Each structure stands twice: as structure tokens, then as C-alpha cells.
């Protein structure tokens, strides 16, 4: 039974990837607004209902790795070693995401996103959702005695670090610079938390 479940999950993942790859190819060839959902489904050889079982809407087709990114960010908090400080773990994950999103093959996709108002709006809401998920993970970590406000602030800083660094000429240097400021904010937040106990 486990084998069937694994096979089913692999098949679902392959279908999802096929739909997303097809959509992205069509969007890059003809423009986001010129391609409809039905056309993507037909080109990917799936039913429209199948497409919608994998993606909430047309914008989500461009951000196929959205859930993976969110999970990676929260696991930077929940999956770190017991003695590993939070900020270096977050910096490592944000840097990995920035490297992924600034690779040469990602440039046409970001050009598409930056040139399409609906995709820019979706990307902004996605970043806010990621920040909330990250804040929840930080607030729930037993070794991080922070207020909800401090948790949300650090999470927003980390998500904004990704967004700002992605747009810089030297993204890795930008991540390092931004995280020096985040580290300073973290020290203030944890000092305030310790002094209030």
C-alpha cells in the first residue's frame, strides 16, 4: 500500500510540474495575458478541473514552487539543530532561495513577473503569506522567547531580504549586508525579551 501511495504522489507531482512547465512556456512565448487557462490545460493534455486541483488560479501557475519555498523557510526555524541560532539558519535559507531565483534561467520568468501587474500583485501576497508562516514558526519555537510582534518583524525582515537582494547587482553581497542589520535587530529583540522576564 505504501508503494501505491508513493506512486500516486509521484504521479500527482509529475502532473503538477507538467502543467506548470506548459503554462510557463506558453506565457513566455506569447505573454501572460494572451494565454487562457483552457489553453494551458489543453496543451498539457489535462482537464481544466485537473489543472484547478493543482493550482488555485492562473497566477499560481507561474509560482509552482511557492509551497516548497514557504516550507523551506519555516523548516529553517523548525529543522535547525538545538544549538543553532535562528538568524544564521534563516540567512542560509534566504541565500539559497536568492541563488535559485537569480540563476540565469530564472531571468525570463522574473521579466514576465515584473512586466505583469497581476503577477506582481500575486507575488506580493505570496511574500506576505510566507512572512506570516515564518512568523508563526518563530513564535512557536520553544527556544525563541519572542513576542508575536517581534516574531512577525523578524519574519518580515527575512522575507524582504530575499526580495531586496534578488533585485541587486550582487545578490549575495546584499543578503550579507541585510542580514547584518537583521542580526542587530534580533539582538535588540532578544535583549528586550530577556530583560522583561
C-alpha positions as CSV (number, residue, x, y, z in Angstrom):
1,X,0.0,0.0,0.0
2,X,2.9,2.4,0.8
3,X,4.2,1.8,-2.7
4,X,0.9,2.8,-4.3
5,X,0.7,5.9,-2.2
6,X,4.3,6.8,-3.2
7,X,3.5,6.1,-6.8
8,X,0.3,8.2,-6.6
9,X,2.2,11.1,-5.0
10,X,4.9,11.0,-7.7
11,X,2.3,10.9,-10.4
12,X,0.5,13.9,-8.9
13,X,3.8,15.8,-8.7
14,X,4.7,15.0,-12.3
15,X,1.3,16.2,-13.5
16,X,1.6,19.4,-11.5
17,X,5.1,20.0,-12.9
18,X,3.9,19.3,-16.4
19,X,1.0,21.8,-16.1
20,X,3.3,24.5,-14.6
21,X,6.0,23.9,-17.2
22,X,3.5,24.1,-20.0
23,X,1.9,27.3,-18.7
24,X,5.3,28.9,-18.2
25,X,6.4,28.0,-21.8
26,X,3.1,29.5,-23.2
27,X,3.4,32.6,-21.0
28,X,7.0,33.2,-22.1
29,X,6.2,32.6,-25.7
30,X,3.0,34.7,-26.0
31,X,2.7,36.8,-22.9
32,X,0.8,36.0,-19.7
33,X,-2.4,37.9,-20.7
34,X,-2.6,36.2,-24.1
35,X,-2.9,32.7,-22.7
36,X,-6.0,31.3,-21.1
37,X,-6.5,28.5,-18.5
38,X,-8.3,26.3,-21.0
39,X,-5.4,26.6,-23.5
40,X,-2.9,25.7,-20.8
41,X,-5.0,22.6,-19.8
42,X,-5.3,21.5,-23.5
43,X,-1.6,22.0,-24.2
44,X,-0.7,20.0,-21.0
45,X,-3.3,17.3,-22.0
46,X,-5.3,17.6,-18.8
47,X,-8.8,18.6,-17.9
48,X,-9.4,22.1,-16.6
49,X,-10.6,20.6,-13.4
50,X,-7.3,18.7,-13.1
51,X,-5.4,22.0,-13.5
52,X,-7.5,23.6,-10.8
53,X,-7.0,20.6,-8.5
54,X,-3.2,21.5,-8.6
55,X,-3.4,25.3,-8.8
56,X,-5.7,27.8,-7.2
57,X,-5.6,30.1,-10.2
58,X,-3.8,31.3,-13.3
59,X,-1.2,33.4,-11.3
60,X,-0.3,30.3,-9.2
61,X,0.9,28.5,-12.4
62,X,3.9,30.9,-12.5
63,X,4.8,30.3,-8.9
64,X,4.8,26.5,-8.9
65,X,7.4,26.3,-6.2
66,X,5.5,28.6,-3.8
67,X,4.7,26.0,-1.3
68,X,8.2,24.5,-1.4
69,X,9.7,27.9,-0.7
70,X,7.4,28.5,2.2
71,X,8.1,25.1,3.7
72,X,11.9,25.6,3.3
73,X,11.6,29.0,5.2
74,X,9.7,27.5,8.1
75,X,12.0,24.5,8.2
76,X,14.9,26.9,8.6
77,X,13.3,27.5,12.0
78,X,11.8,24.2,12.9
79,X,14.5,22.0,11.5
80,X,17.6,23.6,12.9
81,X,19.9,21.9,15.4
82,X,19.0,22.6,19.0
83,X,22.1,24.8,19.5
84,X,21.9,26.5,16.1
85,X,21.0,30.2,16.3
86,X,18.0,31.4,14.3
87,X,19.4,34.2,12.2
88,X,22.3,32.2,10.5
89,X,19.7,29.4,9.7
90,X,17.4,32.0,8.1
91,X,20.3,33.6,6.3
92,X,21.4,30.3,4.8
93,X,17.9,29.5,3.5
94,X,17.3,33.0,2.2
95,X,20.6,32.9,0.4
96,X,19.7,29.5,-1.2
97,X,16.4,31.0,-2.4
98,X,18.1,34.1,-3.8
99,X,20.6,31.9,-5.6
100,X,17.8,29.9,-7.1
101,X,15.8,33.0,-8.2
102,X,18.8,34.9,-9.6
103,X,20.1,32.0,-11.7
104,X,20.4,32.8,-15.4
105,X,17.4,30.6,-16.3
106,X,15.2,32.5,-13.9
107,X,15.7,35.9,-15.6
108,X,13.0,35.5,-18.3
109,X,10.5,34.4,-15.6
110,X,11.2,37.5,-13.4
111,X,11.0,39.6,-16.5
112,X,7.5,38.2,-17.1
113,X,6.5,38.7,-13.4
114,X,7.9,42.3,-13.3
115,X,6.0,43.2,-16.5
116,X,2.7,41.7,-15.5
117,X,0.6,43.6,-12.8
118,X,-1.4,40.5,-11.8
119,X,1.8,38.5,-11.2
120,X,3.4,41.3,-9.3
121,X,0.3,41.5,-7.0
122,X,0.3,37.7,-6.6
123,X,4.0,37.7,-5.7
124,X,3.5,40.4,-3.1
125,X,0.6,38.5,-1.5
126,X,2.7,35.3,-1.6
127,X,5.6,37.1,0.2
128,X,3.1,38.3,2.9
129,X,1.8,34.7,3.3
130,X,5.4,33.4,3.6
131,X,6.2,36.0,6.2
132,X,3.1,35.0,8.3
133,X,4.1,31.3,8.1
134,X,7.6,32.1,9.1
135,X,6.4,34.3,12.0
136,X,4.2,31.5,13.2
137,X,7.2,29.1,13.2
138,X,9.4,31.6,15.0
139,X,6.7,32.3,17.7
140,X,6.2,28.6,18.2
141,X,9.9,27.7,18.7
142,X,10.4,27.0,22.4
143,X,14.0,28.3,22.3
144,X,12.9,31.7,20.9
145,X,11.0,33.6,23.6
146,X,9.8,36.5,21.5
147,X,6.6,38.4,21.4
148,X,4.3,38.0,18.4
149,X,5.3,41.4,17.2
150,X,9.0,40.6,17.4
151,X,8.4,37.3,15.6
152,X,6.5,38.9,12.8
153,X,9.1,41.7,12.4
154,X,12.0,39.3,12.1
155,X,10.0,37.2,9.6
156,X,9.2,40.2,7.5
157,X,12.8,41.3,7.6
158,X,13.9,37.9,6.3
159,X,11.3,37.8,3.5
160,X,12.1,41.4,2.5
161,X,15.8,40.4,2.5
162,X,15.0,37.8,-0.2
163,X,13.0,40.4,-2.3
164,X,15.6,43.2,-2.0
165,X,18.6,41.0,-2.6
166,X,17.0,39.4,-5.7
167,X,16.9,42.9,-7.4
168,X,20.5,43.9,-6.6
169,X,23.5,43.6,-8.9
170,X,25.3,41.4,-6.3
171,X,22.5,39.5,-4.6
172,X,24.8,37.5,-2.3
173,X,26.5,40.7,-1.0
174,X,23.1,42.2,-0.5
175,X,22.0,39.2,1.6
176,X,25.1,39.5,3.7
177,X,24.5,43.3,4.2
178,X,20.8,42.9,5.0
179,X,21.4,40.1,7.4
180,X,23.9,42.1,9.4
181,X,21.0,44.5,10.0
182,X,18.7,41.7,10.8
183,X,21.2,40.3,13.3
184,X,21.4,43.7,15.0
185,X,17.6,43.8,15.2
186,X,17.5,40.3,16.5
187,X,19.9,41.2,19.3
188,X,17.8,44.1,20.3
189,X,14.6,42.0,20.3
190,X,16.1,39.1,22.3
191,X,17.7,41.5,24.8
192,X,14.3,43.3,25.3
193,X,12.6,39.9,25.8
194,X,15.2,38.7,28.3
195,X,15.0,42.0,30.3
196,X,11.2,41.8,30.5
197,X,11.3,38.3,32.2
